[in-house]
Amino acid sequence: MFNKLINNILFHKLSHCAGLCSAALACCLGLNTAGGQGLDADAIRDAQYASMHNRLCPGPDTAPPTITPTLAPPAQVFDNFYMLGEPGTTAWALTTSEGIILFDAMFHHNVEETVADALREVGLDPQDIRFVVISHAHNDHFGGAWYLQQNFGARIIMSVEDWEHMHTWPQLGSLAPFPHYDTAVGDGYTITLGDTTVEFVLTSGHTPGTISSIFPVRDGDNVHYVGYWGASSVGFLPPEGLVEYMGSADRFGRLDGRVDVPLANHPWVDGSLFKLDALQSRSAGEPHPFVEGNDGFKRWMDAIHDCAGEVLEQKLRESR
Ligand SMILES: [Zn+2]
C-alpha cells in the first residue's frame, strides 16, 4: 500500500519533470538524496547559488533551491575545522596545535548552546578557545563575544573600525552585551596560533570594518585554503555602501590564488548546509563538497559582487 502510494507520487512528479536532464531530475522529483545515497555536485552548486540569490538579491526570475538540506551543525567539516551554529547563522572552529581559533560568536542568547555545547558535542573543549575573530560588528556575530571572553578567557579580534561601529549601530533582535575592548586588526594583519596562521583582509561595505579571513584547512594529505567572506546582506545599504561592498568582493575574490573553499557565516550565502549533507555521504577518494577550486571561489565572489550590483541598480532606478 505504502509502496503503491510512493509510486503514484513518483509517477505524477515524473510527468511534471519530463524533459529535464538526469542531474536536475532528482531535484525536480524532490528526492532527498542525503544520508548515504550521494548528492550530485551540480545540484549542490545550483542550490547554493539559488539560495544566495534568493536572500541577497531576489529578482523576478529568482528560483528557490531545488534541494532541501537535512543536517544542521555542529559537524566536523575538515580534519582541523568544525561547523557550529544553527541553520540560519554559523560560527566555525579552527583547531591548531595551541588551541582553537573561533570565527564569529553567534548571538548572545544562544552562544552557550551553539558554540560551547556544540564544541563539546564534536569532542572539543570550549576552554581551548584562544581567539574569536568577529567578522563584523552586528549582534548575530559579535553577540556571544562577551560570554566567550568572560567564561573562557578568549581574546576577541575585530577591525579598528568595527570596535567603534559596534557601539553606535542599533542592534537588531536579541540585544548583546559589548565585549571588553581587546585586539584590533587591519588589512593584511595576521595572527599565528601554534602551527596555524590566519590572514585578515579589510572588506568594508556591509559595515565600515568588516574583515574577511584566509586560512588553511586539512583533508587527509591535502591542504586547502578557506576564503571566509565576513559580510552578508546588502539590501539595507545605501548606494555608496553598495559600491564599497562591490569593491571589497571584487578584491577578495582575486587576492589569493590558493583559496579554494568559499565560506561565510550564513548558510544561505555559502550553501554550507547542502554541502554538509553531501559530506556525510562522501565515500573515500571522492572530492570534498566544500572544495570548489580557485575558479569556483572566484565565481562565487563574482556572484556576490554582481548581486550587490543588481541591488545598486534597483536603488538608483527607484531614486530617479
Ligand atoms: Zn551583518
py3Dmol code that shows the C-alpha trace and the ligand (Angstrom):
import py3Dmol

protein = """\
ATOM      1  CA  MET A   1       0.000   0.000   0.000  1.00  0.00           C
ATOM      2  CA  PHE A   2       2.734   2.414   1.039  1.00  0.00           C
ATOM      3  CA  ASN A   3       4.868   1.487  -1.982  1.00  0.00           C
ATOM      4  CA  LYS A   4       1.916   1.999  -4.288  1.00  0.00           C
ATOM      5  CA  LEU A   5       1.346   5.447  -2.846  1.00  0.00           C
ATOM      6  CA  ILE A   6       5.004   6.379  -3.334  1.00  0.00           C
ATOM      7  CA  ASN A   7       4.903   5.041  -6.913  1.00  0.00           C
ATOM      8  CA  ASN A   8       1.859   7.151  -7.678  1.00  0.00           C
ATOM      9  CA  ILE A   9       3.530  10.254  -6.303  1.00  0.00           C
ATOM     10  CA  LEU A  10       6.671   9.494  -8.300  1.00  0.00           C
ATOM     11  CA  PHE A  11       4.617   8.925 -11.440  1.00  0.00           C
ATOM     12  CA  HIS A  12       2.891  12.294 -11.153  1.00  0.00           C
ATOM     13  CA  LYS A  13       6.142  14.023 -10.400  1.00  0.00           C
ATOM     14  CA  LEU A  14       7.851  12.229 -13.299  1.00  0.00           C
ATOM     15  CA  SER A  15       5.238  13.525 -15.741  1.00  0.00           C
ATOM     16  CA  HIS A  16       5.819  17.026 -14.419  1.00  0.00           C
ATOM     17  CA  CYS A  17       9.606  16.655 -14.549  1.00  0.00           C
ATOM     18  CA  ALA A  18       9.778  15.055 -18.021  1.00  0.00           C
ATOM     19  CA  GLY A  19      12.378  16.624 -20.244  1.00  0.00           C
ATOM     20  CA  LEU A  20      14.818  17.523 -17.516  1.00  0.00           C
ATOM     21  CA  CYS A  21      18.331  16.147 -17.635  1.00  0.00           C
ATOM     22  CA  SER A  22      19.193  13.446 -15.123  1.00  0.00           C
ATOM     23  CA  ALA A  23      21.079  15.714 -12.667  1.00  0.00           C
ATOM     24  CA  ALA A  24      18.140  18.063 -12.423  1.00  0.00           C
ATOM     25  CA  LEU A  25      15.630  15.228 -12.393  1.00  0.00           C
ATOM     26  CA  ALA A  26      16.424  14.090  -8.855  1.00  0.00           C
ATOM     27  CA  CYS A  27      15.936  17.679  -7.716  1.00  0.00           C
ATOM     28  CA  CYS A  28      12.740  18.163  -9.628  1.00  0.00           C
ATOM     29  CA  LEU A  29      11.399  14.976  -8.086  1.00  0.00           C
ATOM     30  CA  GLY A  30      12.146  16.422  -4.670  1.00  0.00           C
ATOM     31  CA  LEU A  31      14.133  13.320  -3.823  1.00  0.00           C
ATOM     32  CA  ASN A  32      16.213  13.887  -0.776  1.00  0.00           C
ATOM     33  CA  THR A  33      19.395  12.054  -1.557  1.00  0.00           C
ATOM     34  CA  ALA A  34      21.180  12.860   1.695  1.00  0.00           C
ATOM     35  CA  GLY A  35      22.238  10.160   4.092  1.00  0.00           C
ATOM     36  CA  GLY A  36      24.294   7.709   2.058  1.00  0.00           C
ATOM     37  CA  GLN A  37      22.862   7.977  -1.438  1.00  0.00           C
ATOM     38  CA  GLY A  38      25.114  10.802  -2.593  1.00  0.00           C
ATOM     39  CA  LEU A  39      24.231  14.274  -3.817  1.00  0.00           C
ATOM     40  CA  ASP A  40      25.124  15.394  -7.295  1.00  0.00           C
ATOM     41  CA  ALA A  41      27.780  18.159  -7.257  1.00  0.00           C
ATOM     42  CA  ASP A  42      25.858  20.203  -9.844  1.00  0.00           C
ATOM     43  CA  ALA A  43      22.673  20.003  -7.770  1.00  0.00           C
ATOM     44  CA  ILE A  44      24.568  21.303  -4.717  1.00  0.00           C
ATOM     45  CA  ARG A  45      26.067  24.164  -6.702  1.00  0.00           C
ATOM     46  CA  ASP A  46      22.673  25.090  -8.186  1.00  0.00           C
ATOM     47  CA  ALA A  47      21.082  25.077  -4.720  1.00  0.00           C
ATOM     48  CA  GLN A  48      23.971  27.132  -3.296  1.00  0.00           C
ATOM     49  CA  TYR A  49      23.573  29.871  -5.922  1.00  0.00           C
ATOM     50  CA  ALA A  50      19.767  29.811  -5.810  1.00  0.00           C
ATOM     51  CA  SER A  51      19.696  30.257  -2.031  1.00  0.00           C
ATOM     52  CA  MET A  52      22.190  33.125  -2.249  1.00  0.00           C
ATOM     53  CA  HIS A  53      20.230  34.965  -4.953  1.00  0.00           C
ATOM     54  CA  ASN A  54      17.006  34.424  -3.018  1.00  0.00           C
ATOM     55  CA  ARG A  55      18.315  36.240   0.034  1.00  0.00           C
ATOM     56  CA  LEU A  56      20.940  38.608  -1.342  1.00  0.00           C
ATOM     57  CA  CYS A  57      19.326  39.986  -4.498  1.00  0.00           C
ATOM     58  CA  PRO A  58      15.915  38.427  -5.185  1.00  0.00           C
ATOM     59  CA  GLY A  59      14.743  39.388  -8.658  1.00  0.00           C
ATOM     60  CA  PRO A  60      11.689  38.441 -10.722  1.00  0.00           C
ATOM     61  CA  ASP A  61      13.464  35.358 -12.154  1.00  0.00           C
ATOM     62  CA  THR A  62      14.872  34.027  -8.887  1.00  0.00           C
ATOM     63  CA  ALA A  63      14.043  30.352  -8.422  1.00  0.00           C
ATOM     64  CA  PRO A  64      14.115  28.661  -4.993  1.00  0.00           C
ATOM     65  CA  PRO A  65      16.730  25.965  -4.294  1.00  0.00           C
ATOM     66  CA  THR A  66      15.697  22.580  -5.660  1.00  0.00           C
ATOM     67  CA  ILE A  67      17.004  20.511  -2.754  1.00  0.00           C
ATOM     68  CA  THR A  68      16.395  20.877   0.954  1.00  0.00           C
ATOM     69  CA  PRO A  69      19.192  20.420   3.483  1.00  0.00           C
ATOM     70  CA  THR A  70      18.533  17.890   6.228  1.00  0.00           C
ATOM     71  CA  LEU A  71      21.537  18.290   8.535  1.00  0.00           C
ATOM     72  CA  ALA A  72      22.449  21.138  10.870  1.00  0.00           C
ATOM     73  CA  PRO A  73      25.633  21.924  12.784  1.00  0.00           C
ATOM     74  CA  PRO A  74      27.669  21.025  14.775  1.00  0.00           C
ATOM     75  CA  ALA A  75      29.778  18.889  12.455  1.00  0.00           C
ATOM     76  CA  GLN A  76      33.382  18.268  11.529  1.00  0.00           C
ATOM     77  CA  VAL A  77      33.997  19.571   8.014  1.00  0.00           C
ATOM     78  CA  PHE A  78      37.777  19.256   7.627  1.00  0.00           C
ATOM     79  CA  ASP A  79      40.347  17.467   9.809  1.00  0.00           C
ATOM     80  CA  ASN A  80      41.000  20.752  11.683  1.00  0.00           C
ATOM     81  CA  PHE A  81      37.744  22.623  11.051  1.00  0.00           C
ATOM     82  CA  TYR A  82      34.241  22.424  12.529  1.00  0.00           C
ATOM     83  CA  MET A  83      30.897  23.973  11.651  1.00  0.00           C
ATOM     84  CA  LEU A  84      28.979  25.368  14.644  1.00  0.00           C
ATOM     85  CA  GLY A  85      25.838  27.472  14.972  1.00  0.00           C
ATOM     86  CA  GLU A  86      22.329  26.931  13.668  1.00  0.00           C
ATOM     87  CA  PRO A  87      20.689  26.649  10.221  1.00  0.00           C
ATOM     88  CA  GLY A  88      20.458  30.442   9.779  1.00  0.00           C
ATOM     89  CA  THR A  89      23.818  31.587  11.138  1.00  0.00           C
ATOM     90  CA  THR A  90      27.126  29.803  11.584  1.00  0.00           C
ATOM     91  CA  ALA A  91      30.335  30.064  13.591  1.00  0.00           C
ATOM     92  CA  TRP A  92      33.406  27.977  12.724  1.00  0.00           C
ATOM     93  CA  ALA A  93      36.163  26.449  14.864  1.00  0.00           C
ATOM     94  CA  LEU A  94      39.707  26.049  13.514  1.00  0.00           C
ATOM     95  CA  THR A  95      41.833  23.765  15.678  1.00  0.00           C
ATOM     96  CA  THR A  96      45.569  24.415  15.944  1.00  0.00           C
ATOM     97  CA  SER A  97      48.473  22.907  17.926  1.00  0.00           C
ATOM     98  CA  GLU A  98      47.911  25.604  20.604  1.00  0.00           C
ATOM     99  CA  GLY A  99      44.124  25.788  20.847  1.00  0.00           C
ATOM    100  CA  ILE A 100      41.055  26.912  18.929  1.00  0.00           C
ATOM    101  CA  ILE A 101      40.503  29.971  16.733  1.00  0.00           C
ATOM    102  CA  LEU A 102      36.774  30.647  16.545  1.00  0.00           C
ATOM    103  CA  PHE A 103      35.292  32.584  13.637  1.00  0.00           C
ATOM    104  CA  ASP A 104      32.281  34.591  14.817  1.00  0.00           C
ATOM    105  CA  ALA A 105      30.488  34.272  18.130  1.00  0.00           C
ATOM    106  CA  MET A 106      26.774  33.771  17.305  1.00  0.00           C
ATOM    107  CA  PHE A 107      24.056  35.581  19.294  1.00  0.00           C
ATOM    108  CA  HIS A 108      24.241  36.387  23.000  1.00  0.00           C
ATOM    109  CA  HIS A 109      21.049  34.383  23.654  1.00  0.00           C
ATOM    110  CA  ASN A 110      22.345  31.148  22.076  1.00  0.00           C
ATOM    111  CA  VAL A 111      26.158  31.220  22.287  1.00  0.00           C
ATOM    112  CA  GLU A 112      26.221  28.727  25.161  1.00  0.00           C
ATOM    113  CA  GLU A 113      24.269  26.168  23.154  1.00  0.00           C
ATOM    114  CA  THR A 114      25.510  26.885  19.597  1.00  0.00           C
ATOM    115  CA  VAL A 115      29.195  27.332  20.451  1.00  0.00           C
ATOM    116  CA  ALA A 116      30.137  25.964  23.906  1.00  0.00           C
ATOM    117  CA  ASP A 117      27.836  22.901  23.943  1.00  0.00           C
ATOM    118  CA  ALA A 118      28.376  22.366  20.213  1.00  0.00           C
ATOM    119  CA  LEU A 119      32.158  22.236  20.673  1.00  0.00           C
ATOM    120  CA  ARG A 120      31.734  19.612  23.415  1.00  0.00           C
ATOM    121  CA  GLU A 121      29.447  17.647  21.102  1.00  0.00           C
ATOM    122  CA  VAL A 122      32.192  17.359  18.458  1.00  0.00           C
ATOM    123  CA  GLY A 123      34.747  16.401  21.121  1.00  0.00           C
ATOM    124  CA  LEU A 124      36.409  19.795  21.660  1.00  0.00           C
ATOM    125  CA  ASP A 125      36.742  21.870  24.843  1.00  0.00           C
ATOM    126  CA  PRO A 126      35.486  25.482  24.797  1.00  0.00           C
ATOM    127  CA  GLN A 127      38.189  26.268  27.388  1.00  0.00           C
ATOM    128  CA  ASP A 128      40.653  25.841  24.486  1.00  0.00           C
ATOM    129  CA  ILE A 129      39.263  28.834  22.558  1.00  0.00           C
ATOM    130  CA  ARG A 130      42.161  31.305  22.341  1.00  0.00           C
ATOM    131  CA  PHE A 131      40.937  33.792  19.729  1.00  0.00           C
ATOM    132  CA  VAL A 132      37.490  34.789  18.492  1.00  0.00           C
ATOM    133  CA  VAL A 133      37.589  36.586  15.148  1.00  0.00           C
ATOM    134  CA  ILE A 134      34.478  38.748  14.758  1.00  0.00           C
ATOM    135  CA  SER A 135      33.863  39.303  11.044  1.00  0.00           C
ATOM    136  CA  HIS A 136      31.708  42.376  11.644  1.00  0.00           C
ATOM    137  CA  ALA A 137      30.002  44.196  14.492  1.00  0.00           C
ATOM    138  CA  HIS A 138      26.418  43.028  14.049  1.00  0.00           C
ATOM    139  CA  ASN A 139      24.938  41.222  17.032  1.00  0.00           C
ATOM    140  CA  ASP A 140      24.295  37.909  15.211  1.00  0.00           C
ATOM    141  CA  HIS A 141      28.109  37.598  15.025  1.00  0.00           C
ATOM    142  CA  PHE A 142      29.568  39.515  17.984  1.00  0.00           C
ATOM    143  CA  GLY A 143      26.654  38.749  20.367  1.00  0.00           C
ATOM    144  CA  GLY A 144      28.388  35.818  22.095  1.00  0.00           C
ATOM    145  CA  ALA A 145      31.797  37.525  22.377  1.00  0.00           C
ATOM    146  CA  TRP A 146      31.279  38.835  25.910  1.00  0.00           C
ATOM    147  CA  TYR A 147      30.247  35.340  27.116  1.00  0.00           C
ATOM    148  CA  LEU A 148      33.322  33.734  25.500  1.00  0.00           C
ATOM    149  CA  GLN A 149      35.576  36.406  26.996  1.00  0.00           C
ATOM    150  CA  GLN A 150      34.075  36.004  30.494  1.00  0.00           C
ATOM    151  CA  ASN A 151      33.841  32.208  30.603  1.00  0.00           C
ATOM    152  CA  PHE A 152      36.860  31.007  28.658  1.00  0.00           C
ATOM    153  CA  GLY A 153      39.237  33.983  28.648  1.00  0.00           C
ATOM    154  CA  ALA A 154      39.103  34.104  24.837  1.00  0.00           C
ATOM    155  CA  ARG A 155      40.800  37.051  23.104  1.00  0.00           C
ATOM    156  CA  ILE A 156      38.392  38.988  20.874  1.00  0.00           C
ATOM    157  CA  ILE A 157      39.619  40.242  17.495  1.00  0.00           C
ATOM    158  CA  MET A 158      37.770  42.850  15.437  1.00  0.00           C
ATOM    159  CA  SER A 159      38.777  45.554  12.982  1.00  0.00           C
ATOM    160  CA  VAL A 160      39.617  49.003  14.339  1.00  0.00           C
ATOM    161  CA  GLU A 161      36.542  50.408  12.570  1.00  0.00           C
ATOM    162  CA  ASP A 162      34.106  47.795  13.879  1.00  0.00           C
ATOM    163  CA  TRP A 163      35.187  48.060  17.537  1.00  0.00           C
ATOM    164  CA  GLU A 164      33.870  51.586  17.127  1.00  0.00           C
ATOM    165  CA  HIS A 165      30.878  50.734  14.926  1.00  0.00           C
ATOM    166  CA  MET A 166      29.662  48.111  17.439  1.00  0.00           C
ATOM    167  CA  HIS A 167      28.787  50.873  19.924  1.00  0.00           C
ATOM    168  CA  THR A 168      26.902  53.101  17.500  1.00  0.00           C
ATOM    169  CA  TRP A 169      24.936  50.612  15.385  1.00  0.00           C
ATOM    170  CA  PRO A 170      21.428  49.927  16.796  1.00  0.00           C
ATOM    171  CA  GLN A 171      21.313  46.187  17.487  1.00  0.00           C
ATOM    172  CA  LEU A 172      18.572  44.061  15.952  1.00  0.00           C
ATOM    173  CA  GLY A 173      16.727  41.269  17.776  1.00  0.00           C
ATOM    174  CA  SER A 174      18.325  39.822  20.894  1.00  0.00           C
ATOM    175  CA  LEU A 175      20.469  42.519  22.496  1.00  0.00           C
ATOM    176  CA  ALA A 176      24.064  41.635  23.310  1.00  0.00           C
ATOM    177  CA  PRO A 177      26.462  42.982  25.942  1.00  0.00           C
ATOM    178  CA  PHE A 178      29.576  44.529  24.402  1.00  0.00           C
ATOM    179  CA  PRO A 179      32.815  42.575  24.859  1.00  0.00           C
ATOM    180  CA  HIS A 180      35.623  44.483  26.601  1.00  0.00           C
ATOM    181  CA  TYR A 181      37.927  46.185  24.130  1.00  0.00           C
ATOM    182  CA  ASP A 182      40.659  43.760  23.112  1.00  0.00           C
ATOM    183  CA  THR A 183      42.568  43.206  19.840  1.00  0.00           C
ATOM    184  CA  ALA A 184      42.119  45.454  16.796  1.00  0.00           C
ATOM    185  CA  VAL A 185      43.371  44.391  13.371  1.00  0.00           C
ATOM    186  CA  GLY A 186      43.516  45.918   9.905  1.00  0.00           C
ATOM    187  CA  ASP A 187      44.079  44.915   6.310  1.00  0.00           C
ATOM    188  CA  GLY A 188      46.956  42.463   5.872  1.00  0.00           C
ATOM    189  CA  TYR A 189      47.308  41.683   9.600  1.00  0.00           C
ATOM    190  CA  THR A 190      47.862  38.063  10.602  1.00  0.00           C
ATOM    191  CA  ILE A 191      47.578  36.008  13.777  1.00  0.00           C
ATOM    192  CA  THR A 192      49.529  32.841  14.377  1.00  0.00           C
ATOM    193  CA  LEU A 193      48.451  30.274  16.944  1.00  0.00           C
ATOM    194  CA  GLY A 194      50.772  27.272  17.171  1.00  0.00           C
ATOM    195  CA  ASP A 195      51.072  25.775  13.683  1.00  0.00           C
ATOM    196  CA  THR A 196      48.364  27.906  12.029  1.00  0.00           C
ATOM    197  CA  THR A 197      48.314  31.439  10.600  1.00  0.00           C
ATOM    198  CA  VAL A 198      45.198  33.400   9.675  1.00  0.00           C
ATOM    199  CA  GLU A 199      45.368  36.427   7.393  1.00  0.00           C
ATOM    200  CA  PHE A 200      42.838  39.262   7.610  1.00  0.00           C
ATOM    201  CA  VAL A 201      41.506  41.305   4.726  1.00  0.00           C
ATOM    202  CA  LEU A 202      39.528  44.506   5.242  1.00  0.00           C
ATOM    203  CA  THR A 203      36.346  44.072   3.176  1.00  0.00           C
ATOM    204  CA  SER A 204      34.274  47.097   4.203  1.00  0.00           C
ATOM    205  CA  GLY A 205      30.792  47.785   2.873  1.00  0.00           C
ATOM    206  CA  HIS A 206      28.435  45.667   4.965  1.00  0.00           C
ATOM    207  CA  THR A 207      29.931  47.508   7.963  1.00  0.00           C
ATOM    208  CA  PRO A 208      32.773  50.072   7.961  1.00  0.00           C
ATOM    209  CA  GLY A 209      35.266  47.455   9.152  1.00  0.00           C
ATOM    210  CA  THR A 210      34.096  44.027   8.009  1.00  0.00           C
ATOM    211  CA  ILE A 211      37.044  41.634   7.971  1.00  0.00           C
ATOM    212  CA  SER A 212      37.326  38.513   5.853  1.00  0.00           C
ATOM    213  CA  SER A 213      39.877  35.789   6.585  1.00  0.00           C
ATOM    214  CA  ILE A 214      42.123  33.380   4.698  1.00  0.00           C
ATOM    215  CA  PHE A 215      43.465  30.246   6.438  1.00  0.00           C
ATOM    216  CA  PRO A 216      44.466  26.628   5.717  1.00  0.00           C
ATOM    217  CA  VAL A 217      42.353  23.535   6.416  1.00  0.00           C
ATOM    218  CA  ARG A 218      43.371  19.898   6.027  1.00  0.00           C
ATOM    219  CA  ASP A 219      41.624  16.995   4.326  1.00  0.00           C
ATOM    220  CA  GLY A 220      43.920  13.998   4.816  1.00  0.00           C
ATOM    221  CA  ASP A 221      47.133  14.783   2.921  1.00  0.00           C
ATOM    222  CA  ASN A 222      45.585  17.752   1.122  1.00  0.00           C
ATOM    223  CA  VAL A 223      45.743  21.353   2.348  1.00  0.00           C
ATOM    224  CA  HIS A 224      43.038  23.758   1.174  1.00  0.00           C
ATOM    225  CA  TYR A 225      42.574  27.470   1.807  1.00  0.00           C
ATOM    226  CA  VAL A 226      39.322  28.915   3.089  1.00  0.00           C
ATOM    227  CA  GLY A 227      38.190  32.338   1.890  1.00  0.00           C
ATOM    228  CA  TYR A 228      35.879  33.347   4.740  1.00  0.00           C
ATOM    229  CA  TRP A 229      33.673  36.180   3.457  1.00  0.00           C
ATOM    230  CA  GLY A 230      32.770  38.227   6.537  1.00  0.00           C
ATOM    231  CA  ALA A 231      29.864  40.196   5.098  1.00  0.00           C
ATOM    232  CA  SER A 232      26.378  39.149   4.078  1.00  0.00           C
ATOM    233  CA  SER A 233      23.182  41.058   3.258  1.00  0.00           C
ATOM    234  CA  VAL A 234      23.206  44.170   1.070  1.00  0.00           C
ATOM    235  CA  GLY A 235      19.546  45.241   0.944  1.00  0.00           C
ATOM    236  CA  PHE A 236      19.897  47.761   3.798  1.00  0.00           C
ATOM    237  CA  LEU A 237      22.924  49.540   2.311  1.00  0.00           C
ATOM    238  CA  PRO A 238      22.790  52.974   0.663  1.00  0.00           C
ATOM    239  CA  PRO A 239      24.266  53.242  -2.883  1.00  0.00           C
ATOM    240  CA  GLU A 240      27.709  54.334  -1.626  1.00  0.00           C
ATOM    241  CA  GLY A 241      27.791  51.343   0.772  1.00  0.00           C
ATOM    242  CA  LEU A 242      26.896  49.007  -2.107  1.00  0.00           C
ATOM    243  CA  VAL A 243      29.712  50.394  -4.238  1.00  0.00           C
ATOM    244  CA  GLU A 244      32.146  49.853  -1.361  1.00  0.00           C
ATOM    245  CA  TYR A 245      30.813  46.303  -0.846  1.00  0.00           C
ATOM    246  CA  MET A 246      31.279  45.521  -4.555  1.00  0.00           C
ATOM    247  CA  GLY A 247      34.870  46.763  -4.492  1.00  0.00           C
ATOM    248  CA  SER A 248      35.610  44.579  -1.467  1.00  0.00           C
ATOM    249  CA  ALA A 249      34.006  41.496  -3.062  1.00  0.00           C
ATOM    250  CA  ASP A 250      35.977  42.027  -6.253  1.00  0.00           C
ATOM    251  CA  ARG A 251      39.276  42.397  -4.387  1.00  0.00           C
ATOM    252  CA  PHE A 252      38.719  39.446  -2.026  1.00  0.00           C
ATOM    253  CA  GLY A 253      37.888  37.181  -4.991  1.00  0.00           C
ATOM    254  CA  ARG A 254      41.197  37.941  -6.698  1.00  0.00           C
ATOM    255  CA  LEU A 255      43.515  38.281  -3.705  1.00  0.00           C
ATOM    256  CA  ASP A 256      44.966  34.813  -3.211  1.00  0.00           C
ATOM    257  CA  GLY A 257      45.143  32.111  -5.896  1.00  0.00           C
ATOM    258  CA  ARG A 258      45.385  29.394  -3.234  1.00  0.00           C
ATOM    259  CA  VAL A 259      41.849  29.963  -1.927  1.00  0.00           C
ATOM    260  CA  ASP A 260      39.591  27.103  -2.992  1.00  0.00           C
ATOM    261  CA  VAL A 261      36.958  26.878  -0.203  1.00  0.00           C
ATOM    262  CA  PRO A 262      34.241  29.591  -0.301  1.00  0.00           C
ATOM    263  CA  LEU A 263      32.795  30.097   3.163  1.00  0.00           C
ATOM    264  CA  ALA A 264      30.587  32.572   5.054  1.00  0.00           C
ATOM    265  CA  ASN A 265      28.721  32.959   8.327  1.00  0.00           C
ATOM    266  CA  HIS A 266      25.216  32.377   6.937  1.00  0.00           C
ATOM    267  CA  PRO A 267      24.419  29.070   5.158  1.00  0.00           C
ATOM    268  CA  TRP A 268      22.252  30.888   2.611  1.00  0.00           C
ATOM    269  CA  VAL A 269      25.386  32.696   1.391  1.00  0.00           C
ATOM    270  CA  ASP A 270      27.760  29.733   1.074  1.00  0.00           C
ATOM    271  CA  GLY A 271      25.364  26.768   0.685  1.00  0.00           C
ATOM    272  CA  SER A 272      27.150  25.065   3.589  1.00  0.00           C
ATOM    273  CA  LEU A 273      24.096  23.052   4.682  1.00  0.00           C
ATOM    274  CA  PHE A 274      23.728  21.497   1.215  1.00  0.00           C
ATOM    275  CA  LYS A 275      27.435  20.656   1.283  1.00  0.00           C
ATOM    276  CA  LEU A 276      27.144  19.192   4.787  1.00  0.00           C
ATOM    277  CA  ASP A 277      24.547  16.711   3.500  1.00  0.00           C
ATOM    278  CA  ALA A 278      26.884  15.748   0.662  1.00  0.00           C
ATOM    279  CA  LEU A 279      29.847  15.474   3.025  1.00  0.00           C
ATOM    280  CA  GLN A 280      28.025  12.950   5.173  1.00  0.00           C
ATOM    281  CA  SER A 281      27.555  10.605   2.222  1.00  0.00           C
ATOM    282  CA  ARG A 282      31.057  11.146   0.785  1.00  0.00           C
ATOM    283  CA  SER A 283      32.987   7.947   0.105  1.00  0.00           C
ATOM    284  CA  ALA A 284      36.765   7.639   0.430  1.00  0.00           C
ATOM    285  CA  GLY A 285      38.555   9.244  -2.509  1.00  0.00           C
ATOM    286  CA  GLU A 286      35.567  11.351  -3.602  1.00  0.00           C
ATOM    287  CA  PRO A 287      36.005  15.145  -3.929  1.00  0.00           C
ATOM    288  CA  HIS A 288      35.296  17.206  -0.806  1.00  0.00           C
ATOM    289  CA  PRO A 289      31.989  19.058  -1.354  1.00  0.00           C
ATOM    290  CA  PHE A 290      33.270  22.265   0.320  1.00  0.00           C
ATOM    291  CA  VAL A 291      36.263  22.472  -2.057  1.00  0.00           C
ATOM    292  CA  GLU A 292      35.402  24.321  -5.284  1.00  0.00           C
ATOM    293  CA  GLY A 293      38.857  25.227  -6.664  1.00  0.00           C
ATOM    294  CA  ASN A 294      40.116  28.792  -7.037  1.00  0.00           C
ATOM    295  CA  ASP A 295      37.889  29.232 -10.114  1.00  0.00           C
ATOM    296  CA  GLY A 296      34.882  28.186  -8.045  1.00  0.00           C
ATOM    297  CA  PHE A 297      35.839  30.635  -5.291  1.00  0.00           C
ATOM    298  CA  LYS A 298      36.214  33.489  -7.808  1.00  0.00           C
ATOM    299  CA  ARG A 299      32.907  32.585  -9.441  1.00  0.00           C
ATOM    300  CA  TRP A 300      31.197  32.735  -6.043  1.00  0.00           C
ATOM    301  CA  MET A 301      32.735  36.113  -5.150  1.00  0.00           C
ATOM    302  CA  ASP A 302      31.772  37.395  -8.632  1.00  0.00           C
ATOM    303  CA  ALA A 303      28.179  36.283  -7.983  1.00  0.00           C
ATOM    304  CA  ILE A 304      28.170  38.125  -4.631  1.00  0.00           C
ATOM    305  CA  HIS A 305      29.620  41.213  -6.349  1.00  0.00           C
ATOM    306  CA  ASP A 306      27.014  41.051  -9.138  1.00  0.00           C
ATOM    307  CA  CYS A 307      24.172  40.572  -6.626  1.00  0.00           C
ATOM    308  CA  ALA A 308      25.200  43.792  -4.863  1.00  0.00           C
ATOM    309  CA  GLY A 309      25.337  45.416  -8.317  1.00  0.00           C
ATOM    310  CA  GLU A 310      21.761  44.377  -9.039  1.00  0.00           C
ATOM    311  CA  VAL A 311      20.570  45.864  -5.748  1.00  0.00           C
ATOM    312  CA  LEU A 312      22.504  49.069  -6.548  1.00  0.00           C
ATOM    313  CA  GLU A 313      20.848  49.324  -9.984  1.00  0.00           C
ATOM    314  CA  GLN A 314      17.435  48.826  -8.377  1.00  0.00           C
ATOM    315  CA  LYS A 315      18.075  51.563  -5.789  1.00  0.00           C
ATOM    316  CA  LEU A 316      19.376  54.005  -8.395  1.00  0.00           C
ATOM    317  CA  ARG A 317      16.341  53.340 -10.613  1.00  0.00           C
ATOM    318  CA  GLU A 318      13.977  53.942  -7.696  1.00  0.00           C
ATOM    319  CA  SER A 319      15.684  57.226  -6.761  1.00  0.00           C
ATOM    320  CA  ARG A 320      15.346  58.689 -10.276  1.00  0.00           C
TER     321      ARG A 320
END
"""
ligand_1 = """\
1
ZN
Zn 25.696 41.779 9.368
"""
view = py3Dmol.view(width=600, height=400)
view.addModel(protein, "pdb")
view.setStyle({"model": 0}, {"cartoon": {"style": "trace"}})
view.addModel(ligand_1, "xyz")
view.setStyle({"model": 1}, {"stick": {}})
view.zoomTo()
view.show()
